[in-house]
Amino acid sequence: MINFTVGPVQSPPEVLALGQQHVPYFRTPEFSRVMLENENLIKTFAKAPTDARVVFLTGSGTASMESVVMNVLGAEDKVLLINGGSFGQRFHELCELHGIAFEEIRLPTGKALTAEHLTPYENRGFTAFLVNIHETSTGVRYNPDVIQDFCRRNGLLLVVDAISSFLADEFRMEDWGVDVMITGSQKALACPPGISVIVLSAVAVERIEKHPTKSMYLDLKSALKNGERGQTPFTPAVGTLLQINARLKAMEAQGGVETETAKIAAIAQDFRSRIASLPLDIASEAMSNAVTPLMTRNCSAYDIFTVLKDEYGIWVCPNGGELSERIFRVGHIGALTCEDNTRLIDALQDLADRGILK
Ligand SMILES: *Cc1c(COP(=O)(O)O)cnc(C)c1O
């Protein structure tokens, strides 16, 4: 099996090796040291300010999205959010559920975000901006310059779901004025699912301290307090946190975030340069290095996903909902190589020769 989905993805050897070991007890100075090291390396890779804090929540990315909406935002806020697909829609639903006032900019499938989209929202009393910097469902990466300019001009708190973009694309938390960055263990971190990560600026931490939160498990105040000594309020996914530690240290030894991003970019570039002769069209105006969204012309995209899985042992990522027949996605994150790309291209060519991909 080769896994070209967008998560969970294939793990590198240092992560796989730890998966075979017993999970240790965690209320120890040894585990606290691992957690503090994780915090520092995430901050370094996110280019976060030195006074930023990191919370590791046991829960998938959505747990962190929800806890940020609950802890960082409040009744005094008026949020502007970008809704260009199912992850933008998730922020919409979370704001609705938690009674946060918001307006949204809906983008058609595959469309890039431009400064013109934001112009009507200047000086309208917004206090915060929520965005999935890479809307993984459609494979569109929003321009961080357009977003940071708008947020600075309007004095907005900037919350970025970078779950599928962190490590795959450039990310500069401090330079871009990002207050909250969210990522997850099963995307470019290439670990098993179960941990999501929230990086918080000093301003975001201050907001958390002053908001009462009606949740025990998703309360970031207790997570931050325990995090000061490298601990968590409840039993975390200890094994996954150890795998994250091994992965972060391996990346650091190989040259850091720039090396990792360049590697993912090269694999994406290689794949994209080899699909020209196939009856497929790229379905995004602005791609992340993490994913190539492909539109089929005269066949069902979901059928292509199924045949690749069942007959070739290759997993691509099907789309959900109304896009399922039109778009499938090829991920470039996780332990993949250009030779893996060759196997996928050969399989797609074979499907075209057989008249299935058309
Ligand atoms: C994967 C992903 C999430 C989180 O999904 P979970 O299934 O909860 O891990 C959120 N936002 C984006 C942009 C994603 O790619």
The ligand as an SDF file (V2000), in Angstrom:
LIG
                    3D

 15 15  0  0  0  0  0  0  0  0999 V2000
   -7.1650   17.6990    8.8270 C   0  0  0  0  0  0  0  0  0  0  0  0
   -7.6460   19.0870    9.0350 C   0  0  0  0  0  0  0  0  0  0  0  0
   -8.3550   19.4610   10.1860 C   0  0  0  0  0  0  0  0  0  0  0  0
   -8.6200   18.5650   11.3500 C   0  0  0  0  0  0  0  0  0  0  0  0
   -9.3410   17.4630   11.1210 O   0  0  0  0  0  0  0  0  0  0  0  0
   -9.3580   16.3280   12.2280 P   0  0  0  0  0  0  0  0  0  0  0  0
  -10.0160   15.2020   11.4840 O   0  0  0  0  0  0  0  0  0  0  0  0
  -10.1510   16.8070   13.3580 O   0  0  0  0  0  0  0  0  0  0  0  0
   -7.9340   16.0550   12.5860 O   0  0  0  0  0  0  0  0  0  0  0  0
   -8.7410   20.7670   10.3320 C   0  0  0  0  0  0  0  0  0  0  0  0
   -8.4690   21.6890    9.4100 N   0  0  0  0  0  0  0  0  0  0  0  0
   -7.7700   21.3810    8.2960 C   0  0  0  0  0  0  0  0  0  0  0  0
   -7.4650   22.4600    7.3320 C   0  0  0  0  0  0  0  0  0  0  0  0
   -7.3510   20.0670    8.0690 C   0  0  0  0  0  0  0  0  0  0  0  0
   -6.6530   19.7640    6.9660 O   0  0  0  0  0  0  0  0  0  0  0  0
  1  2  1  0
  2  3  1  0
  2 14  2  0
  3  4  1  0
  3 10  2  0
  4  5  1  0
  5  6  1  0
  6  7  2  0
  6  8  1  0
  6  9  1  0
 10 11  1  0
 11 12  2  0
 12 13  1  0
 12 14  1  0
 14 15  1  0
M  END
$$$$
